[in-house]
Amino acid sequence: MSVLGVNQSVSGLKWVFKESNERLSLALSQKFGLSEVVAKALTARGIDLETAESYLRPTLKNNLPNPFSLKDMERAARRMASAVMAGEPIGLMGDYDVDGATSTALLKMFLIGCGVKPLCFIPDREDGYGPNIGKMKEFAKAGCKLVATLDCGMTAFDPLEYGTRICGLDIIVLDHHDPEKTLPNAYAVVNPKRLDEPIDHPCRYMAAVGVVFLFVVALNNILRSQGFYKDKTEPNLMKYLDLVAFGTVCDVVKLSGVNRLFVKSGLNQMKLGQNKGIAALAQLVGLEEAPSAYHLGYVFGPRINACGRVGKSDIGMRLLSTDDEIEAAALAQILEDLNMTRRDIEAAVLQAATEQVEHRMSNDPFIVVQGEDWHQGVVGIVAGRLKDKYNLPVFALSIEGDEVKGSSRSVQGVDLGTLVMNAIEKKILSRGGGHPMAAGFSLHREKLADFYNYLKENITPEQIGTDNQILEIDGLVDIGGVVPTLTEQISLLAPFGEANPEPRFVVKNVMISRPILLKNGHIACTLSGRGGKYLSAIAFRAEGSALGDTLLNAKNKYFHVAGFLKQEHWKGKTKMQIQIHDIAPV
């Protein structure tokens, strides 16, 4: 049944209520003192009377999985413990995204706390994803006997084979990407997605930084048992949870189970401001409130990612692992400048890609855009922007000579990680990896036609279905009901992300006034109700869309407005706000 009879909003979507249990909602409302609309949102997420307490007030203390339940964990931790105790040189190699930066920063800080300064390397995008033979040689030349690859390594068969057999390195892979049928030749491979791990393992959907945190827990336990801390202070592992939260949110893994616990606990740790790099980012952007998952994903994350897209990739890792406030401020400013450069490059590529989409001749249930020498660092963002606009899986390709590097973003129903791994097995793609909703890959130019045909054979309209033309609504509220108590209760369901979506509400029967076009295509306005109540509103990146055009021209007309309800903090003042996703005329 449609919400308020909205079968086609201004964005062309049908509004439907999420399934909820009325009787259970009432019971939850009474037991926990919740608004009925918040209680309904709980039941829509599968929460009942037995699970509500742990969901609303989760703690890591009794819910952290046993690290040693992961295959090769004990072998990996014991090898690194022996290196720490012997003072061996250790090499760390991470990916160039936020998950890789946080993973590397976390293990680096722990090892420094143990008196070992590791040799750290984050490849620039031009070096390619993951380990390479050249870097294996460098680690060996620097005297390293032990190397850990973080958020990478699962499909780096040749470099790891070279590092193991030719360079004599003991290589530990700490990763979470989908594996191939065989494991790389390494001393230990710790990955909850190994094919010989249980499909229901509680760590299965962790980001790499979560796997690295469990590795540090295991490593710390072994060092403690061997008397390493007898004459020194044992590190407080809880202080690293801010990094775990950061990487988990930005890698868009499922925020359920232990991942949600990581983020919830990490955000509490982040309030203390102990990580100098995160504190510098907060100061740089003028954040006046405690960071939320939103700030990690949409404010801090793009700045860390910027160095991996258009700059020197290790800057983000260096920022997150420094203990020097002056250095942190300087590195944060470099990232800010790189992020501005990234935005300019992104805008140019997005315009070219959008023109290709608008002139495409096919009705394929997916989109492929490509350009000669498009900057590899922005094609993923462009794919995401196009996916949001057209509600189809998008594959954005940068062609450089005979080499093509691509990034893809998906909608519900199309698993990109599986799609890419199967294409590698069929020798269509040369390398790649990812998750159901996002993936990166490489192929040779002569394989472009084969890749397109492969997509036609493996992505069908039936897979995408009608879910992507639907906007799910958790509940209805009157404008007078949007008060701090409501948003505080909504925050109990946080942190929000993949598999734990933020509740979306409809504010009924309001007039839109004073629309203003802001920079970056945002549109701000004021909602007013018939009872004289007002509500601040903003629609992000709405310029040029049907939603944006309607907002800018919505004079003296009443609408239903769908979006997230927030408390906005600005210059020491707090006011209620709705982040608009869609509107429909009354």
C-alpha positions as CSV (number, residue, x, y, z in Angstrom):
1,M,0.0,0.0,0.0
2,S,1.4,3.4,-0.9
3,V,2.1,6.1,1.7
4,L,-0.5,8.9,1.5
5,G,-1.5,7.7,-1.9
6,V,2.0,8.6,-3.4
7,N,2.4,6.3,-6.3
8,Q,4.7,8.6,-8.2
9,S,6.6,11.3,-6.4
10,V,8.4,14.2,-8.1
11,S,11.4,11.8,-8.4
12,G,9.2,9.1,-10.0
13,L,9.1,6.9,-7.0
14,K,6.3,5.0,-5.2
15,W,6.3,5.5,-1.4
16,V,5.6,2.4,0.6
17,F,5.7,1.7,4.3
18,K,8.4,-0.7,5.6
19,E,6.8,-3.8,7.0
20,S,6.3,-3.5,10.7
21,N,4.5,-5.3,13.5
22,E,1.8,-3.1,15.1
23,R,1.4,-5.2,18.3
24,L,5.2,-5.6,18.8
25,S,5.7,-1.9,18.1
26,L,3.2,-1.0,20.8
27,A,4.9,-3.4,23.2
28,L,8.4,-1.9,22.5
29,S,7.0,1.6,22.8
30,Q,5.6,0.9,26.2
31,K,8.6,-1.1,27.5
32,F,11.3,1.3,26.4
33,G,9.4,4.6,26.5
34,L,9.7,5.1,22.7
35,S,7.6,7.1,20.3
36,E,5.4,4.8,18.3
37,V,7.1,5.7,15.0
38,V,10.5,4.9,16.4
39,A,9.2,1.6,17.8
40,K,7.8,0.8,14.3
41,A,11.2,1.5,12.8
42,L,12.7,-1.0,15.3
43,T,10.3,-3.8,14.3
44,A,11.0,-3.0,10.6
45,R,14.6,-3.8,11.3
46,G,13.8,-7.2,12.8
47,I,14.1,-6.1,16.4
48,D,11.8,-7.7,19.0
49,L,11.4,-7.7,22.8
50,E,14.3,-10.2,23.3
51,T,16.8,-8.3,21.1
52,A,15.8,-4.7,21.7
53,E,17.9,-4.2,24.8
54,S,21.2,-5.4,23.2
55,Y,20.3,-3.4,20.0
56,L,19.6,-0.1,21.8
57,R,22.4,-0.4,24.3
58,P,25.1,-2.6,22.6
59,T,28.4,-3.3,24.3
60,L,31.6,-4.9,23.0
61,K,32.6,-6.4,26.3
62,N,30.6,-9.6,26.0
63,N,30.1,-9.7,22.2
64,L,33.6,-9.5,20.6
65,P,34.2,-12.6,18.6
66,N,37.1,-14.8,19.6
67,P,39.9,-13.8,17.2
68,F,41.3,-17.3,17.2
69,S,38.1,-18.6,15.7
70,L,39.4,-17.3,12.3
71,K,41.7,-19.7,10.4
72,D,45.4,-18.9,10.4
73,M,44.9,-16.2,13.1
74,E,46.9,-17.9,15.8
75,R,49.7,-18.8,13.3
76,A,49.8,-15.1,12.1
77,A,49.7,-13.6,15.6
78,R,52.4,-15.9,16.9
79,R,54.7,-15.1,14.0
80,M,54.3,-11.4,14.6
81,A,54.7,-11.8,18.3
82,S,58.0,-13.5,17.8
83,A,59.1,-10.6,15.5
84,V,58.0,-8.0,18.1
85,M,59.9,-9.7,20.9
86,A,63.0,-10.1,18.8
87,G,62.9,-6.6,17.4
88,E,62.7,-7.8,13.8
89,P,62.0,-5.2,11.1
90,I,58.3,-5.5,10.0
91,G,56.8,-4.3,6.8
92,L,53.2,-3.2,6.4
93,M,51.4,-2.7,3.1
94,G,47.8,-1.3,3.0
95,D,45.2,-0.3,0.4
96,Y,44.8,3.4,-0.6
97,D,41.3,3.8,0.6
98,V,40.0,4.6,4.1
99,D,39.8,1.0,5.1
100,G,43.4,0.5,4.1
101,A,44.6,3.7,5.8
102,T,42.8,2.9,9.1
103,S,44.0,-0.7,9.0
104,T,47.6,0.3,8.5
105,A,47.5,3.2,11.0
106,L,46.0,0.9,13.6
107,L,48.7,-1.9,13.3
108,K,51.4,0.7,13.0
109,M,50.4,2.5,16.2
110,F,50.1,-0.8,18.1
111,L,53.6,-1.9,17.0
112,I,55.1,1.5,17.8
113,G,53.6,1.1,21.3
114,C,55.4,-2.2,21.5
115,G,58.7,-0.6,20.6
116,V,58.8,-1.7,16.9
117,K,58.6,1.0,14.2
118,P,57.3,-0.8,11.1
119,L,58.2,0.1,7.5
120,C,54.8,1.2,6.0
121,F,53.8,1.5,2.4
122,I,50.5,2.6,0.8
123,P,50.7,2.3,-3.0
124,D,49.7,5.2,-5.1
125,R,46.9,4.5,-7.6
126,E,49.4,4.4,-10.5
127,D,51.2,1.5,-8.7
128,G,48.0,-0.5,-8.9
129,Y,45.9,-2.1,-6.2
130,G,47.7,-4.3,-3.7
131,P,51.1,-5.9,-3.4
132,N,53.6,-5.8,-6.3
133,I,56.9,-7.5,-6.9
134,G,58.8,-4.2,-6.7
135,K,57.6,-3.6,-3.2
136,M,58.4,-7.1,-2.1
137,K,62.0,-6.5,-3.3
138,E,62.1,-3.2,-1.3
139,F,60.8,-4.9,1.9
140,A,63.5,-7.6,1.6
141,K,66.2,-5.0,0.8
142,A,65.2,-3.0,4.0
143,G,65.8,-6.2,6.1
144,C,62.2,-7.1,6.6
145,K,61.6,-10.8,7.2
146,L,57.9,-10.4,8.0
147,V,55.4,-8.4,5.9
148,A,51.6,-7.9,6.5
149,T,49.3,-6.9,3.7
150,L,46.2,-5.1,5.0
151,D,43.0,-4.8,3.1
152,C,44.7,-6.3,0.1
153,G,46.6,-9.4,-0.9
154,M,43.9,-12.1,-1.5
155,T,44.3,-12.2,-5.2
156,A,48.0,-11.0,-5.5
157,F,49.2,-14.4,-6.4
158,D,52.3,-13.5,-8.4
159,P,53.7,-10.8,-6.0
160,L,53.1,-13.0,-2.9
161,E,54.7,-16.0,-4.6
162,Y,57.7,-13.8,-5.5
163,G,57.9,-12.4,-2.0
164,T,57.7,-15.8,-0.4
165,R,59.9,-17.9,-2.6
166,I,62.4,-15.4,-4.0
167,C,62.7,-12.8,-1.3
168,G,62.2,-15.2,1.6
169,L,59.5,-13.1,3.3
170,D,57.0,-14.5,5.7
171,I,53.8,-12.8,4.5
172,I,50.6,-12.4,6.6
173,V,47.5,-11.5,4.6
174,L,44.8,-9.6,6.7
175,D,42.0,-9.0,4.3
176,H,38.2,-9.2,3.8
177,H,37.8,-9.2,0.0
178,D,36.2,-12.2,-1.8
179,P,38.8,-14.9,-2.4
180,E,39.4,-17.0,-5.5
181,K,39.2,-20.8,-5.3
182,T,42.9,-21.0,-4.2
183,L,44.7,-19.0,-1.5
184,P,47.9,-17.0,-2.3
185,N,51.2,-18.5,-1.2
186,A,51.7,-16.8,2.1
187,Y,52.7,-17.6,5.7
188,A,49.2,-17.0,6.9
189,V,45.9,-15.8,5.3
190,V,43.4,-14.4,7.7
191,N,40.1,-13.5,6.0
192,P,36.6,-14.2,7.3
193,K,35.5,-14.8,3.7
194,R,37.9,-17.7,3.1
195,L,36.0,-20.5,1.4
196,D,36.8,-22.8,4.3
197,E,35.3,-20.4,6.9
198,P,31.7,-21.0,8.0
199,I,29.2,-18.9,6.0
200,D,27.7,-17.7,9.2
201,H,30.9,-16.7,10.9
202,P,30.2,-13.5,13.0
203,C,33.2,-11.8,11.4
204,R,32.2,-12.6,7.8
205,Y,31.1,-9.0,6.9
206,M,33.9,-7.1,8.7
207,A,35.9,-4.4,7.0
208,A,39.6,-5.1,6.9
209,V,40.1,-2.8,9.8
210,G,37.9,-5.0,11.9
211,V,40.0,-8.0,11.0
212,V,43.1,-6.1,11.8
213,F,41.7,-5.1,15.2
214,L,41.0,-8.8,16.0
215,F,44.5,-9.6,14.9
216,V,45.8,-7.0,17.3
217,V,43.7,-8.5,20.1
218,A,45.2,-11.9,19.3
219,L,48.7,-10.5,19.1
220,N,48.3,-8.6,22.4
221,N,47.1,-11.8,24.1
222,I,50.1,-13.8,22.9
223,L,52.5,-11.0,23.9
224,R,50.9,-10.9,27.4
225,S,51.0,-14.6,27.8
226,Q,54.7,-14.6,26.9
227,G,55.6,-12.0,29.5
228,F,56.3,-9.2,27.0
229,Y,54.6,-6.6,29.2
230,K,56.4,-7.6,32.4
231,D,58.5,-4.4,32.4
232,K,56.3,-2.2,30.2
233,T,52.8,-0.8,30.0
234,E,50.3,-2.9,28.0
235,P,48.5,-0.9,25.3
236,N,44.9,0.0,25.8
237,L,43.3,-1.5,22.7
238,M,40.0,0.4,23.2
239,K,41.7,3.6,22.0
240,Y,42.0,2.1,18.5
241,L,38.2,1.6,18.1
242,D,37.9,5.1,16.6
243,L,39.9,3.9,13.6
244,V,37.9,0.7,13.5
245,A,34.7,2.7,13.3
246,F,36.1,5.0,10.7
247,G,37.2,2.3,8.3
248,T,34.1,0.2,8.9
249,V,31.7,3.0,8.0
250,C,33.7,4.2,4.9
251,D,34.0,0.7,3.5
252,V,30.2,0.5,3.4
253,V,30.1,-3.0,5.0
254,K,27.0,-4.2,6.8
255,L,26.4,-2.3,10.0
256,S,24.9,-5.2,11.9
257,G,26.2,-7.5,14.5
258,V,29.8,-6.9,15.6
259,N,30.3,-4.2,12.9
260,R,27.6,-2.1,14.5
261,L,29.2,-2.7,17.9
262,F,32.5,-1.5,16.5
263,V,31.1,1.7,15.1
264,K,29.0,2.4,18.2
265,S,32.0,1.9,20.5
266,G,34.3,3.7,18.1
267,L,32.1,6.8,18.0
268,N,32.1,6.9,21.8
269,Q,35.9,6.7,21.7
270,M,36.1,9.4,19.1
271,K,34.3,11.8,21.4
272,L,37.5,11.8,23.6
273,G,39.5,13.4,20.7
274,Q,42.6,11.2,21.4
275,N,43.4,10.5,17.8
276,K,45.3,13.7,16.7
277,G,44.5,13.1,13.0
278,I,40.7,12.7,13.5
279,A,40.7,15.7,15.8
280,A,42.5,17.8,13.2
281,L,39.9,16.9,10.5
282,A,37.1,17.8,12.9
283,Q,38.7,21.2,13.5
284,L,39.4,21.8,9.9
285,V,35.8,21.3,8.9
286,G,34.5,23.3,11.9
287,L,32.6,20.3,13.4
288,E,30.9,21.6,16.6
289,E,29.4,18.2,17.6
290,A,30.6,14.7,18.3
291,P,31.3,12.9,15.0
292,S,28.6,10.6,13.8
293,A,28.7,7.8,11.2
294,Y,27.5,10.5,8.7
295,H,30.6,12.6,9.4
296,L,32.9,9.6,9.0
297,G,31.3,8.6,5.7
298,Y,30.6,12.0,4.1
299,V,32.9,14.6,5.7
300,F,36.1,12.9,7.0
301,G,36.1,9.9,4.6
302,P,36.3,11.9,1.3
303,R,39.3,13.8,2.6
304,I,41.2,10.7,3.5
305,N,40.3,9.1,0.2
306,A,41.4,12.2,-1.7
307,C,45.1,11.4,-1.2
308,G,44.6,8.0,-2.7
309,R,42.7,9.5,-5.6
310,V,44.8,12.5,-6.7
311,G,47.8,12.8,-4.3
312,K,50.3,10.8,-2.3
313,S,48.4,7.8,-1.0
314,D,50.1,7.5,2.4
315,I,49.1,11.0,3.7
316,G,45.8,9.7,5.2
317,M,47.6,6.8,7.0
318,R,50.2,9.2,8.3
319,L,47.5,11.6,9.5
320,L,45.6,8.9,11.4
321,S,48.8,7.5,13.0
322,T,50.6,10.7,14.1
323,D,50.8,11.8,17.7
324,D,51.9,15.3,16.8
325,E,49.2,18.0,16.7
326,I,51.2,20.3,14.5
327,E,51.9,17.6,11.9
328,A,48.3,16.5,12.1
329,A,47.1,20.0,11.3
330,A,49.5,20.3,8.4
331,L,48.5,16.9,6.9
332,A,44.8,17.6,7.3
333,Q,45.3,20.8,5.3
334,I,47.1,18.9,2.6
335,L,44.1,16.5,2.4
336,E,41.7,19.4,2.2
337,D,43.6,20.9,-0.7
338,L,43.7,17.5,-2.4
339,N,39.9,17.1,-1.9
340,M,39.2,20.4,-3.6
341,T,41.4,19.3,-6.6
342,R,39.5,15.9,-6.6
343,R,36.2,17.8,-6.7
344,D,37.2,19.8,-9.8
345,I,38.5,16.6,-11.6
346,E,35.3,14.7,-10.6
347,A,33.0,17.5,-11.9
348,A,34.7,17.4,-15.4
349,V,34.6,13.6,-15.6
350,L,31.0,13.5,-14.3
351,Q,29.8,15.9,-17.0
352,A,31.4,13.9,-19.7
353,A,30.0,10.6,-18.3
354,T,26.5,12.1,-17.9
355,E,26.5,13.2,-21.6
356,Q,27.4,9.6,-22.6
357,V,24.5,8.3,-20.6
358,E,22.0,10.8,-22.0
359,H,23.0,9.9,-25.6
360,R,23.3,6.1,-25.1
361,M,21.3,4.0,-27.6
362,S,20.8,0.8,-25.5
363,N,18.1,-0.1,-23.0
364,D,20.5,-2.3,-21.0
365,P,19.7,-2.7,-17.3
366,F,23.2,-1.3,-16.5
367,I,25.3,1.6,-17.6
368,V,28.9,1.6,-19.0
369,V,30.7,4.9,-19.4
370,Q,34.3,5.3,-20.5
371,G,36.9,7.9,-21.3
372,E,40.5,8.2,-22.5
373,D,42.7,9.1,-19.6
374,W,39.8,9.8,-17.1
375,H,41.5,10.1,-13.8
376,Q,41.4,6.7,-12.1
377,G,40.9,8.4,-8.7
378,V,37.4,9.7,-9.5
379,V,35.8,7.0,-11.6
380,G,34.4,5.3,-8.5
381,I,32.8,8.5,-7.3
382,V,31.4,9.1,-10.8
383,A,30.0,5.6,-10.9
384,G,28.3,6.3,-7.6
385,R,26.8,9.6,-8.7
386,L,25.4,8.0,-11.9
387,K,24.0,5.0,-10.0
388,D,22.2,7.4,-7.6
389,K,20.7,9.3,-10.6
390,Y,19.7,6.5,-12.8
391,N,19.1,3.6,-10.3
392,L,21.1,1.2,-12.4
393,P,24.4,-0.6,-11.9
394,V,27.2,1.6,-13.3
395,F,30.6,0.7,-14.7
396,A,33.0,3.7,-15.2
397,L,36.1,3.0,-17.2
398,S,39.4,4.9,-17.5
399,I,41.3,3.9,-20.6
400,E,45.0,4.5,-20.7
401,G,46.7,3.0,-23.7
402,D,46.2,-0.7,-23.7
403,E,45.1,-0.8,-20.0
404,V,41.6,-0.2,-18.8
405,K,40.8,0.4,-15.1
406,G,37.3,0.5,-13.9
407,S,35.1,1.1,-10.9
408,S,31.5,0.0,-10.4
409,R,28.6,0.8,-8.1
410,S,25.5,-1.3,-7.8
411,V,21.8,-1.4,-6.8
412,Q,20.0,-4.1,-4.9
413,G,19.9,-7.4,-6.8
414,V,23.3,-7.2,-8.6
415,D,26.3,-8.6,-6.7
416,L,29.3,-6.8,-8.1
417,G,31.9,-8.7,-6.1
418,T,30.7,-12.1,-7.5
419,L,30.3,-10.6,-11.0
420,V,34.0,-9.4,-11.0
421,M,35.4,-12.6,-9.5
422,N,33.6,-14.7,-12.1
423,A,34.9,-12.4,-14.9
424,I,38.5,-12.9,-13.7
425,E,38.0,-16.7,-13.7
426,K,36.8,-16.4,-17.3
427,K,39.9,-14.4,-18.2
428,I,37.8,-11.3,-19.2
429,L,39.2,-9.2,-16.4
430,S,42.9,-9.3,-15.5
431,R,42.3,-8.5,-11.8
432,G,39.8,-7.0,-9.4
433,G,37.7,-7.4,-6.3
434,G,35.1,-5.8,-4.2
435,H,31.7,-6.2,-2.5
436,P,28.1,-6.7,-3.6
437,M,27.6,-2.9,-4.0
438,A,31.1,-1.7,-5.1
439,A,34.0,-3.2,-7.0
440,G,37.2,-2.2,-8.9
441,F,38.8,-4.1,-11.7
442,S,41.3,-4.0,-14.6
443,L,41.2,-5.4,-18.1
444,H,43.1,-5.1,-21.4
445,R,41.6,-2.8,-24.0
446,E,41.0,-5.7,-26.5
447,K,38.7,-7.3,-23.8
448,L,36.3,-4.3,-23.7
449,A,33.8,-5.9,-26.1
450,D,34.0,-9.2,-24.2
451,F,33.4,-7.4,-20.9
452,Y,30.3,-5.6,-22.3
453,N,28.9,-8.9,-23.6
454,Y,29.6,-10.5,-20.3
455,L,27.6,-7.8,-18.5
456,K,24.7,-8.3,-21.0
457,E,24.6,-12.0,-20.2
458,N,24.8,-11.6,-16.4
459,I,22.7,-8.5,-15.6
460,T,19.0,-8.8,-16.4
461,P,16.1,-6.5,-15.7
462,E,14.6,-9.2,-13.5
463,Q,17.6,-9.0,-11.1
464,I,17.0,-5.3,-10.6
465,G,13.3,-5.6,-10.4
466,T,11.0,-2.8,-9.1
467,D,12.6,-2.3,-5.7
468,N,14.7,0.5,-7.1
469,Q,11.6,2.5,-8.0
470,I,10.4,2.4,-4.5
471,L,11.1,4.7,-1.5
472,E,10.6,3.0,1.8
473,I,9.1,5.0,4.6
474,D,9.3,4.2,8.3
475,G,6.5,6.5,9.5
476,L,4.5,9.7,9.3
477,V,4.9,12.7,11.5
478,D,3.3,16.1,11.7
479,I,5.6,19.1,11.6
480,G,4.8,19.9,15.2
481,G,6.0,16.4,16.2
482,V,9.6,17.0,15.0
483,V,11.1,17.8,18.3
484,P,14.4,17.0,20.0
485,T,13.0,14.1,21.9
486,L,12.1,12.3,18.7
487,T,15.5,12.8,17.1
488,E,17.2,11.6,20.3
489,Q,15.2,8.4,20.2
490,I,16.0,7.9,16.5
491,S,19.7,8.2,17.4
492,L,19.3,5.1,19.6
493,L,19.0,3.1,16.4
494,A,22.4,4.5,15.1
495,P,25.0,4.0,13.8
496,F,23.3,3.9,10.4
497,G,24.7,2.3,7.2
498,E,24.5,-0.8,5.1
499,A,22.0,-3.3,6.6
500,N,21.0,-0.8,9.3
501,P,19.5,2.0,7.3
502,E,18.5,5.3,8.9
503,P,14.8,5.6,9.4
504,R,13.1,7.7,6.8
505,F,9.9,9.7,7.8
506,V,7.4,11.8,5.9
507,V,6.5,15.2,7.3
508,K,2.9,15.7,6.1
509,N,1.2,18.7,4.5
510,V,3.8,21.4,4.6
511,M,4.5,24.4,2.4
512,I,8.0,24.9,1.0
513,S,9.3,28.5,1.2
514,R,12.5,30.5,0.8
515,P,14.4,27.9,-1.3
516,I,18.1,28.8,-1.7
517,L,20.7,27.2,-4.0
518,L,23.9,26.6,-2.1
519,K,27.3,25.6,-3.4
520,N,27.8,22.0,-4.6
521,G,24.2,21.9,-5.8
522,H,22.6,21.7,-2.3
523,I,19.2,23.3,-1.9
524,A,18.1,24.7,1.5
525,C,14.5,25.8,2.3
526,T,12.0,26.1,5.1
527,L,8.9,24.0,5.7
528,S,5.9,25.5,7.3
529,G,2.8,23.8,8.6
530,R,-0.8,25.0,8.8
531,G,-0.4,25.3,12.6
532,G,2.4,27.9,12.3
533,K,5.2,25.4,12.9
534,Y,8.5,25.7,10.9
535,L,11.2,23.2,10.1
536,S,14.6,23.7,8.4
537,A,15.2,21.5,5.4
538,I,18.0,20.7,2.9
539,A,18.3,18.5,-0.2
540,F,21.9,17.5,-0.9
541,R,23.1,17.7,-4.5
542,A,19.6,18.3,-5.8
543,E,20.4,20.9,-8.4
544,G,19.3,19.9,-11.9
545,S,17.2,17.0,-10.7
546,A,13.4,16.9,-10.7
547,L,13.5,17.2,-6.9
548,G,15.7,20.3,-7.1
549,D,13.7,22.0,-9.8
550,T,10.5,21.4,-7.8
551,L,12.0,22.8,-4.6
552,L,13.2,25.9,-6.3
553,N,9.8,26.6,-7.8
554,A,7.5,25.3,-5.1
555,K,5.7,28.5,-4.2
556,N,2.4,28.5,-2.2
557,K,1.9,24.8,-2.7
558,Y,1.6,22.0,-0.1
559,F,3.8,18.9,-0.2
560,H,4.5,15.7,1.7
561,V,8.3,15.7,2.4
562,A,10.3,12.5,2.9
563,G,13.7,12.3,4.5
564,F,15.9,11.9,7.6
565,L,15.1,13.9,10.8
566,K,18.1,15.5,12.4
567,Q,19.3,18.0,15.0
568,E,21.4,20.6,13.2
569,H,24.2,22.2,15.2
570,W,25.6,25.5,14.0
571,K,27.4,28.3,15.8
572,G,26.4,27.0,19.2
573,K,22.7,26.7,18.3
574,T,20.7,23.6,17.7
575,K,17.6,23.4,15.5
576,M,15.5,20.6,14.0
577,Q,16.0,19.7,10.3
578,I,14.9,17.3,7.7
579,Q,17.3,16.1,5.0
580,I,15.0,15.8,2.0
581,H,15.1,12.7,-0.2
582,D,11.9,13.2,-2.1
583,I,8.6,15.2,-2.1
584,A,5.1,14.7,-3.4
585,P,2.4,17.2,-3.9
586,V,-0.6,17.0,-1.6
